[in-house]
Amino acid sequence: MNSEPQNISLKEKVGYSLGDTASNLIFQTILFFITYFYTDVFGIAPATLATMFLITRIWDAVNDPIMGAIADRTNTRWGKFRPYLLWVAIPFGLVGVAVFTTPDLSMTGKIIYAYVTYILLDFVYTAINVPYSALMGVMTSNARVRTILSQFRFAAAFLGGLIIQYSVLRFVRVLGKGNEALGWQLTMVVLSALAIVMFFITFATTKERVKPPREQKSYLKEDLRDLFRNKPWLLIGFATVFQLTYITIRNGSIIYYFRYFVGDQQLMLFGNTYMFSRDNMTSTFLIVGTLMNILGIILSGWFSRVFGKRNTYTGFLAATGLFTAVFYFFSPGDVISMFIMQILASFTFGPVSVLQWAMYTDTADYSEWKNHRRATALLMAASLFMLKMGVAVGGALLAGLLAFHGYVRGVEQTVEGLLGVKLVMSLYPAIPAIIGAGVMLFYPLTNKMMVDIEEDLNKRRNKSEKQEQA
């Protein structure tokens, strides 16, 4: 097992990364458009939606740890985690379509339908993404290689984001032919089919190499005890809640910001005047942001080597929050300045996304090193729960803050409503970003410490193998 090369092939890196493209075809659509879809297409009031986002987290409180425990105890000829990519891909795609389907029901019926399908989406997302996330921790035991693998993963994730940002509003318009509800449903059929194929590729191209200590017996109570005594995991977990609260509020507000605050604009470029529609500016704004995310991801390895993972994560998340806060000072005509701040905020957020998951796998090594036990899937399930908690809190806050400021769908907003749209794009999301950065100031796992932990764990594993062979 441990005599195998610690590096992995380009084919396997790309194959693994496509799983995150698949996930993000659904996840990024949720992140950018679900609040708008539910309020302006489906017809749910923002206050009702805020309540729904919070209530559905109750199921996740049970769902994620259960899935982690199940995956850790799964043993097949394909490994512990890879089989779920094969088993759950099709249900994941089908439920993705169901969430963006608008049934012909009363408002009460629609709300019930929204609750049921959204909870189902949480379930299948957990069932495929807990094993997928855990897979990175067992493809190699080398922390440096995992950081590289995380770079591939998040470059592919943002590729999924690019596909969403460029195509979704266009697909909705073209496929719906004036029927926005039908457009959203057919768009999700296309995206879900693509996601299913990508998950199958990830299953076919990856391999599990790192296994728990041979003498380890799996007891859920002890696994949970180890998790909640894992200080590095607790810190990155709480930082993740704030990080995802930031990105959910901020990304979910973009479509409102351009539709209601910025509007259609005539801009002078290279001596000529051009008319830019609000929808085209929205898509371009998102694409520019994702391209800068990818650039940040490409450079994240260099930043983490020079400054360390903790310092890079902390400094860049804080910078992202500050650049986002600047949007409060813009007027509707300051489109060029908006794009400049988008470039800066998105570039600094790129390394944050990569290092978040690289540090989670580091905390799994730390737990094994400290406790002589490894429960990778449970740890990643708990990590995914923290991520989804941030999405839920951010979604609930976005909907709740819009309601608080008097937002009304489909009409010209009041002064207070416009202020709310402006604030959810700027100061409101900046606050959790700054708090998340502050939490990570106390994260203890330095690059040097991880090298020492890796060396110690490899000695243990090699000793265990020799004892097994004797």
C-alpha positions as CSV (number, residue, x, y, z in Angstrom):
1,M,0.0,0.0,0.0
2,N,2.5,2.6,1.2
3,S,5.2,1.5,-1.2
4,E,3.2,2.9,-4.1
5,P,4.3,6.3,-5.5
6,Q,2.8,9.1,-3.5
7,N,2.3,11.2,-6.6
8,I,-0.6,10.4,-8.9
9,S,-1.0,10.7,-12.7
10,L,-2.4,13.7,-14.6
11,K,-5.2,11.5,-15.8
12,E,-6.2,10.6,-12.3
13,K,-6.0,14.2,-11.1
14,V,-8.2,15.4,-14.0
15,G,-10.6,12.5,-13.6
16,Y,-11.0,13.3,-9.9
17,S,-11.4,17.0,-10.5
18,L,-14.3,16.3,-12.9
19,G,-16.4,15.1,-10.0
20,D,-16.3,18.7,-8.6
21,T,-17.3,20.1,-12.0
22,A,-20.3,17.7,-11.8
23,S,-21.2,18.8,-8.3
24,N,-20.9,22.4,-9.1
25,L,-23.2,22.3,-12.1
26,I,-25.9,21.9,-9.5
27,F,-24.3,23.5,-6.5
28,Q,-23.3,26.7,-8.3
29,T,-26.7,27.0,-9.8
30,I,-28.1,26.8,-6.3
31,L,-25.6,29.3,-5.0
32,F,-26.2,31.9,-7.7
33,F,-29.8,31.5,-8.6
34,I,-31.9,29.5,-6.2
35,T,-33.0,32.5,-4.1
36,Y,-34.0,34.3,-7.3
37,F,-35.7,31.2,-8.8
38,Y,-37.8,30.7,-5.6
39,T,-38.7,34.3,-5.2
40,D,-39.2,35.6,-8.8
41,V,-40.1,32.4,-10.7
42,F,-41.5,29.9,-8.2
43,G,-43.3,32.7,-6.3
44,I,-42.3,32.1,-2.7
45,A,-42.1,35.1,-0.4
46,P,-38.6,36.0,0.8
47,A,-39.5,35.6,4.5
48,T,-41.1,32.2,3.9
49,L,-38.0,31.2,1.9
50,A,-35.7,32.3,4.8
51,T,-37.5,30.0,7.1
52,M,-37.3,27.1,4.7
53,F,-33.6,27.4,4.3
54,L,-33.1,27.2,8.1
55,I,-35.6,24.4,8.7
56,T,-34.1,22.1,6.1
57,R,-30.8,22.2,8.0
58,I,-32.4,20.1,10.7
59,W,-32.2,17.1,8.3
60,D,-28.6,17.9,7.5
61,A,-27.7,17.7,11.2
62,V,-28.4,14.0,11.0
63,N,-27.9,13.3,7.3
64,D,-24.2,14.3,7.0
65,P,-22.7,12.3,10.0
66,I,-24.8,9.3,9.1
67,M,-23.4,9.3,5.5
68,G,-19.9,9.7,6.8
69,A,-20.3,6.8,9.2
70,I,-21.8,4.6,6.4
71,A,-19.0,5.5,3.9
72,D,-16.3,4.8,6.5
73,R,-17.8,1.3,7.0
74,T,-18.3,0.6,3.3
75,N,-16.1,-2.1,1.8
76,T,-16.3,-3.1,-1.8
77,R,-14.0,-4.3,-4.6
78,W,-14.0,-0.6,-5.7
79,G,-13.0,0.8,-2.3
80,K,-14.9,2.7,0.4
81,F,-15.8,5.9,-1.4
82,R,-15.7,5.4,-5.2
83,P,-18.8,3.3,-5.4
84,Y,-21.1,6.1,-4.3
85,L,-20.0,8.1,-7.4
86,L,-21.5,5.3,-9.5
87,W,-24.6,4.6,-7.3
88,V,-25.8,8.1,-6.6
89,A,-25.0,10.0,-9.8
90,I,-28.4,9.4,-11.5
91,P,-30.5,10.3,-8.4
92,F,-28.4,13.4,-8.0
93,G,-29.2,14.5,-11.5
94,L,-32.9,13.7,-11.3
95,V,-33.4,15.6,-8.1
96,G,-31.5,18.6,-9.5
97,V,-34.1,18.8,-12.2
98,A,-37.0,18.4,-9.7
99,V,-35.8,21.3,-7.6
100,F,-36.0,23.7,-10.6
101,T,-39.4,22.4,-11.7
102,T,-42.4,24.7,-11.0
103,P,-45.5,22.5,-10.5
104,D,-49.1,23.7,-11.2
105,L,-50.1,23.7,-7.5
106,S,-51.6,26.1,-5.0
107,M,-49.1,28.3,-3.0
108,T,-49.3,25.9,-0.1
109,G,-48.7,22.9,-2.4
110,K,-45.7,24.7,-4.0
111,I,-44.2,25.4,-0.6
112,I,-44.6,21.7,0.4
113,Y,-43.1,20.7,-3.0
114,A,-40.2,23.1,-2.4
115,Y,-39.5,21.7,1.0
116,V,-39.6,18.1,-0.1
117,T,-37.4,18.5,-3.2
118,Y,-34.9,20.8,-1.5
119,I,-34.5,18.2,1.4
120,L,-34.1,15.4,-1.2
121,L,-31.4,17.5,-2.9
122,D,-29.6,17.9,0.4
123,F,-29.8,14.1,0.8
124,V,-28.4,13.1,-2.6
125,Y,-25.8,15.9,-2.5
126,T,-24.5,14.5,0.8
127,A,-24.7,10.9,-0.4
128,I,-22.4,11.6,-3.3
129,N,-20.2,14.5,-2.0
130,V,-19.2,13.1,1.4
131,P,-17.6,10.1,-0.4
132,Y,-16.2,12.3,-3.1
133,S,-14.6,14.7,-0.6
134,A,-13.2,11.8,1.4
135,L,-11.8,10.2,-1.7
136,M,-9.1,13.0,-1.9
137,G,-7.9,12.0,1.5
138,V,-7.2,8.4,0.5
139,M,-5.8,8.8,-3.0
140,T,-2.5,9.9,-1.5
141,S,-1.0,10.3,2.0
142,N,1.3,13.2,0.8
143,A,0.0,16.6,2.0
144,R,1.8,18.4,-0.8
145,V,0.3,16.2,-3.5
146,R,-3.2,16.7,-1.8
147,T,-2.8,20.4,-2.1
148,I,-2.0,20.0,-5.9
149,L,-5.0,17.6,-6.2
150,S,-7.1,20.3,-4.4
151,Q,-5.9,22.8,-7.0
152,F,-7.1,20.6,-9.8
153,R,-10.4,20.0,-8.0
154,F,-11.2,23.6,-7.5
155,A,-10.1,24.6,-11.0
156,A,-12.6,22.1,-12.2
157,A,-15.2,23.4,-9.7
158,F,-14.8,26.9,-11.1
159,L,-15.0,25.4,-14.6
160,G,-18.4,24.2,-13.5
161,G,-19.1,27.7,-12.3
162,L,-18.1,29.2,-15.6
163,I,-20.4,26.9,-17.4
164,I,-23.2,28.0,-15.1
165,Q,-22.5,31.7,-15.3
166,Y,-22.2,31.8,-19.1
167,S,-25.0,29.4,-20.0
168,V,-27.8,29.3,-17.4
169,L,-29.5,32.6,-18.1
170,R,-29.0,32.1,-21.9
171,F,-30.4,28.6,-21.7
172,V,-33.4,29.7,-19.7
173,R,-34.2,32.3,-22.3
174,V,-33.6,30.1,-25.3
175,L,-35.1,26.8,-24.0
176,G,-38.0,28.5,-22.3
177,K,-39.0,30.6,-25.3
178,G,-40.7,33.2,-23.0
179,N,-41.7,30.7,-20.4
180,E,-39.2,31.2,-17.6
181,A,-40.4,28.3,-15.5
182,L,-40.0,25.9,-18.4
183,G,-36.7,27.4,-19.3
184,W,-35.3,26.6,-15.8
185,Q,-36.5,23.0,-15.9
186,L,-35.0,22.3,-19.3
187,T,-31.8,24.0,-18.4
188,M,-31.4,21.7,-15.4
189,V,-32.1,18.6,-17.6
190,V,-29.1,19.6,-19.7
191,L,-26.8,20.3,-16.8
192,S,-27.9,17.2,-14.8
193,A,-27.1,14.9,-17.7
194,L,-23.7,16.4,-18.0
195,A,-23.1,16.0,-14.3
196,I,-24.0,12.3,-14.4
197,V,-21.5,11.6,-17.1
198,M,-18.7,13.4,-15.2
199,F,-19.3,11.5,-12.0
200,F,-19.0,8.2,-14.0
201,I,-15.7,9.4,-15.4
202,T,-14.4,10.2,-11.9
203,F,-15.4,6.7,-10.7
204,A,-13.6,5.1,-13.6
205,T,-10.3,7.0,-13.3
206,T,-9.5,7.2,-9.6
207,K,-8.0,4.8,-7.1
208,E,-8.0,4.5,-3.3
209,R,-4.6,4.0,-1.7
210,V,-4.6,5.1,2.0
211,K,-6.4,2.8,4.4
212,P,-7.1,3.1,8.1
213,P,-4.7,1.5,10.5
214,R,-5.1,-2.3,10.3
215,E,-5.7,-2.7,14.0
216,Q,-8.4,0.0,14.0
217,K,-11.9,-1.0,15.0
218,S,-14.7,1.3,13.9
219,Y,-16.9,2.7,16.7
220,L,-19.0,5.7,15.9
221,K,-18.9,7.1,19.4
222,E,-15.1,7.1,19.4
223,D,-15.0,8.6,15.9
224,L,-17.3,11.5,17.0
225,R,-15.2,12.0,20.2
226,D,-12.0,12.3,18.1
227,L,-13.8,14.7,15.7
228,F,-14.8,17.1,18.5
229,R,-11.4,17.0,20.1
230,N,-9.7,17.9,16.8
231,K,-9.0,21.6,17.4
232,P,-7.7,22.2,13.8
233,W,-10.9,20.7,12.4
234,L,-13.1,22.8,14.7
235,L,-11.3,26.0,13.6
236,I,-11.4,25.4,9.9
237,G,-15.0,24.1,10.3
238,F,-16.2,27.3,11.9
239,A,-14.3,29.4,9.4
240,T,-16.1,27.4,6.6
241,V,-19.5,28.4,8.0
242,F,-18.5,32.1,7.8
243,Q,-16.7,31.6,4.4
244,L,-19.8,30.0,2.9
245,T,-22.2,32.5,4.5
246,Y,-20.1,35.2,2.8
247,I,-20.2,33.6,-0.7
248,T,-23.8,32.6,-0.5
249,I,-25.0,36.1,0.4
250,R,-22.7,37.8,-2.1
251,N,-23.1,35.5,-5.1
252,G,-26.9,35.2,-4.5
253,S,-27.2,39.0,-4.5
254,I,-25.5,39.6,-7.9
255,I,-28.6,38.9,-10.0
256,Y,-30.7,41.2,-7.8
257,Y,-27.9,43.9,-7.9
258,F,-27.7,44.1,-11.7
259,R,-31.4,43.7,-12.3
260,Y,-32.6,46.3,-9.8
261,F,-29.7,48.5,-8.7
262,V,-27.5,48.8,-11.8
263,G,-30.0,48.1,-14.6
264,D,-29.2,48.6,-18.3
265,Q,-26.3,50.9,-18.9
266,Q,-24.7,52.9,-21.7
267,L,-20.9,52.7,-21.3
268,M,-18.1,54.5,-23.1
269,L,-15.4,52.0,-24.1
270,F,-12.5,52.9,-26.4
271,G,-14.1,56.0,-27.5
272,N,-17.5,54.4,-28.4
273,T,-20.7,54.2,-26.5
274,Y,-22.2,50.7,-26.1
275,M,-25.5,49.5,-24.5
276,F,-25.1,46.7,-22.0
277,S,-28.2,44.8,-20.8
278,R,-28.4,43.9,-17.1
279,D,-28.5,40.1,-17.9
280,N,-25.4,40.3,-20.1
281,M,-23.6,42.3,-17.4
282,T,-24.6,39.7,-14.8
283,S,-23.2,36.9,-16.9
284,T,-20.0,38.8,-17.7
285,F,-19.5,39.8,-14.1
286,L,-19.8,36.2,-13.0
287,I,-17.5,34.9,-15.7
288,V,-14.8,37.5,-14.9
289,G,-15.1,36.6,-11.2
290,T,-14.6,32.9,-12.0
291,L,-11.7,33.5,-14.3
292,M,-10.0,35.4,-11.5
293,N,-10.9,32.6,-9.0
294,I,-9.1,30.2,-11.3
295,L,-6.0,32.4,-11.5
296,G,-6.0,32.5,-7.7
297,I,-6.3,28.8,-7.6
298,I,-3.4,28.3,-10.0
299,L,-1.2,30.5,-7.7
300,S,-2.5,29.0,-4.4
301,G,0.3,26.4,-4.3
302,W,2.9,29.1,-4.5
303,F,1.2,31.3,-1.9
304,S,0.8,28.4,0.5
305,R,4.5,27.4,0.1
306,V,5.7,31.0,0.8
307,F,3.2,32.1,3.5
308,G,1.8,28.8,4.7
309,K,-1.7,27.5,4.3
310,R,-3.1,29.2,7.4
311,N,-1.7,32.6,6.6
312,T,-2.7,32.5,3.0
313,Y,-6.3,31.4,3.9
314,T,-6.6,34.1,6.6
315,G,-5.1,37.0,4.7
316,F,-6.9,36.3,1.4
317,L,-10.3,35.8,3.1
318,A,-9.9,39.1,4.9
319,A,-8.9,40.8,1.7
320,T,-11.9,39.3,-0.1
321,G,-14.2,40.8,2.6
322,L,-12.6,44.2,2.3
323,F,-12.9,44.3,-1.5
324,T,-16.5,43.3,-1.3
325,A,-17.3,46.0,1.2
326,V,-16.2,48.6,-1.3
327,F,-19.3,47.9,-3.4
328,Y,-21.3,49.9,-0.9
329,F,-19.8,53.1,-2.2
330,F,-20.7,52.6,-5.9
331,S,-23.5,54.3,-7.8
332,P,-25.3,52.4,-10.7
333,G,-23.1,54.0,-13.3
334,D,-19.8,52.8,-11.7
335,V,-19.8,49.6,-13.8
336,I,-16.0,49.7,-14.6
337,S,-15.2,50.1,-10.9
338,M,-17.5,47.3,-10.0
339,F,-15.7,45.0,-12.4
340,I,-12.3,46.0,-11.0
341,M,-13.5,45.1,-7.4
342,Q,-14.9,41.9,-8.8
343,I,-11.5,41.0,-10.2
344,L,-9.7,41.7,-6.9
345,A,-12.3,40.0,-4.6
346,S,-12.5,36.9,-6.8
347,F,-8.7,36.6,-7.2
348,T,-8.2,36.7,-3.4
349,F,-11.0,34.2,-2.9
350,G,-9.5,31.6,-5.2
351,P,-6.8,30.3,-2.8
352,V,-9.3,30.3,0.1
353,S,-11.4,27.6,-1.7
354,V,-8.5,25.4,-2.5
355,L,-6.8,25.6,0.9
356,Q,-10.1,24.9,2.8
357,W,-10.3,21.3,1.6
358,A,-6.5,20.7,1.7
359,M,-6.6,21.7,5.3
360,Y,-9.6,19.4,6.0
361,T,-7.5,16.4,4.8
362,D,-4.6,17.7,6.9
363,T,-6.9,17.5,9.9
364,A,-7.7,13.9,9.1
365,D,-4.0,13.1,9.2
366,Y,-3.7,15.1,12.4
367,S,-6.5,13.0,14.0
368,E,-4.9,9.7,12.9
369,W,-1.5,10.9,14.2
370,K,-2.9,12.0,17.6
371,N,-5.5,9.3,18.2
372,H,-4.1,6.3,16.1
373,R,-7.5,6.2,14.4
374,R,-8.7,7.4,11.0
375,A,-12.3,8.2,10.1
376,T,-11.9,10.2,6.8
377,A,-15.5,10.1,5.6
378,L,-17.0,11.1,8.9
379,L,-14.6,14.1,9.1
380,M,-15.4,15.1,5.6
381,A,-19.1,14.6,6.2
382,A,-18.9,16.9,9.2
383,S,-16.9,19.3,7.0
384,L,-19.5,19.2,4.3
385,F,-22.1,19.9,7.0
386,M,-20.3,23.0,8.0
387,L,-20.2,24.1,4.4
388,K,-23.9,23.5,3.9
389,M,-24.6,25.2,7.2
390,G,-22.9,28.3,5.8
391,V,-24.9,28.0,2.6
392,A,-28.1,27.7,4.7
393,V,-27.3,30.6,7.0
394,G,-26.2,32.7,4.0
395,G,-29.3,31.8,2.0
396,A,-31.6,32.5,4.9
397,L,-29.9,35.8,5.7
398,L,-30.1,36.9,2.0
399,A,-33.8,36.1,1.8
400,G,-34.4,37.6,5.3
401,L,-32.5,40.8,4.6
402,L,-34.3,41.3,1.3
403,A,-37.6,40.9,3.2
404,F,-36.4,43.2,6.0
405,H,-35.6,46.0,3.5
406,G,-38.9,45.6,1.7
407,Y,-37.9,43.9,-1.5
408,V,-40.8,43.1,-3.8
409,R,-40.2,40.9,-6.8
410,G,-40.6,42.1,-10.4
411,V,-41.3,45.8,-9.7
412,E,-39.3,49.0,-9.3
413,Q,-37.8,48.9,-5.8
414,T,-38.4,51.6,-3.2
415,V,-35.4,53.5,-1.8
416,E,-35.2,51.2,1.1
417,G,-35.5,48.1,-1.2
418,L,-32.6,49.4,-3.3
419,L,-30.6,50.0,-0.2
420,G,-31.2,46.4,0.8
421,V,-30.0,45.1,-2.6
422,K,-26.9,47.3,-2.3
423,L,-26.1,46.1,1.2
424,V,-26.5,42.4,0.5
425,M,-23.9,42.9,-2.3
426,S,-21.4,44.7,-0.1
427,L,-21.3,45.2,3.7
428,Y,-23.5,42.3,4.8
429,P,-21.4,39.6,3.2
430,A,-18.1,41.4,4.1
431,I,-18.9,40.8,7.8
432,P,-18.8,37.0,7.9
433,A,-15.7,37.0,5.6
434,I,-13.8,39.1,8.1
435,I,-15.0,37.0,11.1
436,G,-13.9,33.7,9.3
437,A,-10.5,35.1,8.7
438,G,-10.2,36.0,12.4
439,V,-11.1,32.5,13.4
440,M,-8.3,31.0,11.4
441,L,-5.7,33.1,13.2
442,F,-5.7,30.3,15.8
443,Y,-5.3,27.4,13.4
444,P,-2.2,25.4,14.6
445,L,-1.2,23.2,11.7
446,T,1.8,24.8,9.9
447,N,3.5,23.4,6.8
448,K,6.4,22.1,8.8
449,M,4.1,20.4,11.3
450,M,2.3,18.6,8.5
451,V,5.6,17.3,7.1
452,D,6.5,15.9,10.5
453,I,3.1,14.3,10.9
454,E,3.3,12.7,7.4
455,E,6.7,11.2,8.1
456,D,5.5,9.8,11.4
457,L,2.4,8.3,9.9
458,N,4.3,6.7,7.1
459,K,6.7,5.1,9.6
460,R,3.7,3.7,11.5
461,R,2.1,2.4,8.4
462,N,5.2,0.7,7.1
463,K,5.8,-0.9,10.5
464,S,2.2,-2.2,10.5
465,E,2.7,-3.6,7.0
466,K,5.9,-5.4,8.1
467,Q,4.2,-6.8,11.1
468,E,1.3,-8.0,9.0
469,Q,3.7,-9.8,6.6
470,A,5.8,-11.4,9.4
